[in-house]
Amino acid sequence: THETLYNYELGYSFNYSKSYLTTNIYYMDYNNQLVLTGQINDVGSPVMTNVEKSYRSGIELSAGVKPWRIFQADVNVTLSENKIKNFTEYIDNWDTGDQSVVNLGTTDISFSPSIVANSDLMVEPVKNLRINFITKYVGKQYIDNTSTDEKSLNPYLVSDLKLSYSIKIKGIDELSFNLLINNLFNHEYESNAWVYSYIYENREYSMDGYFPQAGINIMGGIRVRF
């Protein structure tokens, strides 16, 4: 079923000298929103379904400052509430071959953390050499629409280090060398998962799988622009 969205936003931007601040408040009212169920099909693709009434609301904040030529700091944060109204869960019942129906009321939308934050600290110690320390925080998120703690992803904080150096050569607009160290502190975390719930011998069980992300890893590249 097609989904219908009514989106309301109010934003404000402020710039002063070497700094800026932007804010945005939003409310997204959905009819028949298409959401992830937390399940995957037989070839590993995520399964989605329509939910009759749901909404996403929150505030987005972005700020930055560049007090000196060699240093710049940028941050952004999104605080949100993502809810399904009157959610009904359908659980496969292996005892009867039918589905059991559970009315859960208002629940959180799957894979929709209530807080996401990013920061980027840039230093340019010498001309054309930039060093960026990038950090991302993602809050707790549920892997299905039941708001069950046992079916959730823990919050995680990951930092990357990026080094880039560019030079100009006759006949070439830009030649740059890049080095990216991902997950600098080798943090162990999962950013995705799946779950399947069922009833067997009058008890509810779940099968699930989590996708751990790579530890510290390094990528390098050369970019040529004409």
C-alpha positions in Angstrom: 0.0 0.0 0.0 1.3 3.4 -0.9 2.4 5.6 2.1 1.3 9.2 2.6 3.4 11.8 4.4 2.5 15.2 5.8 5.7 17.0 6.8 5.9 20.1 8.9 9.2 21.9 9.5 10.4 25.1 11.2 14.1 26.1 10.8 16.4 28.9 11.8 20.0 29.7 10.7 22.5 32.0 12.3 25.9 33.0 11.0 28.3 35.3 12.8 31.9 35.9 11.8 33.6 32.5 12.0 30.8 30.5 13.4 27.3 29.2 12.5 24.3 27.6 14.1 21.2 26.0 12.4 18.2 24.4 14.0 15.3 22.6 12.5 12.2 21.2 14.2 10.1 18.7 12.3 7.0 16.5 12.6 6.3 13.8 10.0 2.8 12.4 10.0 2.5 9.1 8.1 -0.4 7.1 6.8 0.6 3.5 5.9 4.3 4.1 6.5 6.5 1.4 5.0 8.8 0.2 7.9 11.3 -2.6 8.4 9.9 -5.6 10.3 13.4 -6.8 11.5 13.1 -10.0 9.4 15.0 -11.0 6.3 13.7 -13.1 3.4 15.2 -16.3 2.1 17.9 -14.4 0.2 18.8 -12.1 3.0 17.0 -9.0 1.9 15.1 -7.0 4.6 11.3 -7.4 4.9 9.1 -4.4 5.1 5.4 -3.8 5.9 2.9 -1.0 6.1 1.8 0.4 9.5 -1.4 2.4 9.5 -0.6 5.3 11.7 2.9 6.5 12.7 5.0 9.6 13.1 8.6 10.9 13.4 9.3 14.1 15.2 12.4 15.8 16.5 15.0 18.6 16.4 18.1 18.8 14.3 21.0 21.0 15.5 24.2 21.9 13.6 27.0 24.2 14.7 30.5 25.0 13.6 33.3 27.4 14.4 36.6 28.2 12.7 38.5 30.5 15.1 41.8 30.1 13.3 42.8 29.3 9.7 44.3 25.9 10.8 41.4 24.7 12.9 37.7 24.1 12.3 35.1 22.2 14.4 31.6 21.1 13.2 29.0 19.1 15.2 25.4 18.0 14.5 22.9 16.3 16.6 19.4 14.9 15.9 17.0 14.1 18.8 13.9 12.4 17.7 10.8 10.3 18.6 9.7 7.7 16.1 6.5 5.9 17.0 3.9 3.5 15.6 0.4 4.1 17.0 -1.5 1.0 18.0 0.9 -1.5 16.6 -0.3 -5.1 16.1 2.3 -7.9 16.1 1.7 -11.1 14.2 3.6 -14.1 15.4 3.9 -17.4 13.6 2.4 -20.1 15.8 4.1 -23.4 15.0 1.6 -25.3 17.2 -1.5 -24.3 15.2 0.0 -23.3 11.8 -1.7 -19.9 12.1 -0.6 -16.5 13.4 -1.1 -15.2 16.9 -2.2 -11.5 17.2 -0.8 -9.3 19.9 -1.9 -5.6 20.3 1.1 -3.7 21.7 -0.2 -0.1 21.6 2.3 2.6 20.8 5.8 1.3 20.0 9.1 2.5 18.6 9.8 2.3 14.9 12.5 -0.3 14.1 16.0 0.9 13.3 15.2 4.5 14.4 17.5 5.7 17.2 16.3 8.6 19.2 19.7 10.3 19.1 22.4 10.5 16.4 25.4 12.8 16.7 28.5 13.5 14.6 31.5 15.7 15.1 34.4 16.7 12.8 37.5 18.3 14.1 39.9 19.5 11.4 43.5 20.7 11.7 45.6 22.0 8.9 49.1 22.0 10.4 50.8 22.9 7.1 49.3 24.2 3.9 47.3 21.6 1.9 47.6 18.9 4.7 44.4 18.3 6.5 43.8 16.0 9.4 40.2 15.3 10.4 39.1 13.5 13.6 35.5 12.3 12.9 33.3 10.8 15.6 29.8 9.3 15.3 27.4 8.3 18.0 24.2 6.3 17.4 21.8 5.6 20.2 19.9 2.5 21.1 17.6 1.2 18.3 15.2 -1.7 18.1 15.5 -4.4 15.5 11.7 -4.9 15.2 8.7 -2.9 16.1 7.9 -4.4 19.5 10.2 -2.1 21.6 11.6 -5.2 23.3 15.0 -4.7 24.9 16.1 -8.2 24.0 15.6 -7.2 20.4 17.7 -4.1 20.2 21.1 -2.8 19.1 23.3 -1.2 21.8 24.4 2.4 21.4 27.8 2.8 19.8 30.5 5.5 19.4 33.0 5.2 16.6 35.9 7.5 15.6 37.8 7.8 12.4 41.0 9.6 11.4 41.3 11.1 7.9 44.5 12.5 6.4 44.5 14.3 3.1 47.3 16.1 1.2 46.8 17.9 -2.1 49.2 19.3 -4.6 48.9 21.2 -7.9 50.7 20.1 -11.0 50.8 21.7 -14.4 48.0 20.3 -16.5 46.1 18.9 -13.5 43.7 20.8 -11.4 44.3 18.7 -8.3 46.2 15.7 -7.2 45.3 14.5 -3.7 46.4 11.6 -1.5 44.0 10.3 1.2 44.4 8.0 4.1 41.4 6.9 6.2 41.7 5.0 9.4 38.3 3.6 10.3 37.2 2.6 13.8 40.4 4.2 15.2 40.0 2.7 18.7 39.0 -0.8 17.5 35.5 -0.6 19.0 33.4 -3.7 18.9 29.8 -3.0 17.8 26.9 -4.1 15.6 25.1 -1.7 13.3 22.4 -4.1 11.9 20.6 -7.2 12.8 17.6 -9.4 12.1 15.0 -11.3 14.2 12.3 -13.8 13.7 9.8 -14.6 16.5 7.6 -17.7 16.7 5.5 -19.7 19.2 6.3 -23.3 19.9 4.7 -25.5 22.6 2.9 -22.4 23.9 6.1 -20.4 24.4 7.5 -17.5 22.4 11.0 -17.9 21.0 13.2 -15.7 18.8 15.9 -16.5 16.3 18.2 -13.6 15.5 21.5 -12.6 14.0 23.7 -9.6 14.5 26.1 -8.0 12.0 29.4 -7.1 13.7 31.3 -4.3 12.1 35.0 -4.3 11.2 37.6 -3.3 13.8 40.3 -0.9 13.0 40.9 -0.8 9.2 42.8 1.4 6.8 41.9 2.7 3.4 44.0 4.8 1.0 43.3 6.6 -2.2 44.6 8.9 -4.9 42.3 11.4 -6.5 43.1 13.2 -9.8 40.9 16.1 -11.0 41.3 17.7 -14.4 
